[in-house]
């Protein structure tokens, strides 16, 4: 079995985190912002599992990752419900248009 060095996994996690953060900061569509947040969570999960690989006796990283995934799934369900309600009210999910509607 080929063992992947920890630095390679951490670099991949950092790239995923940066892509998620970039999506959250630059995109105006609410669904894309939610996908960016999910990328940030997945980057953190990847790092937790990578660190746990070097201490396999302690299952803390994998257990913590499981909890983070469950919380992220619940958070996404609530966020999507909010996006649907916002769409029903404003007829758009573009965050700039929603902001302009609330300022008027």
CORTANOR-V386066 format. One record per run of one state. SS is the DSSP state (A for helix, B for strand, O for the rest). FROM is the first residue (numbers start at 1). TO is the last residue. If there is no record, write none. Layout:
SS_FROM_TO + SS_FROM_TO
This chain:
O_1_5 + A_6_26 + O_27_28 + B_29_29 + A_30_53 + O_54_59 + A_60_90 + O_91_93 + B_94_94 + A_95_103 + O_104_104
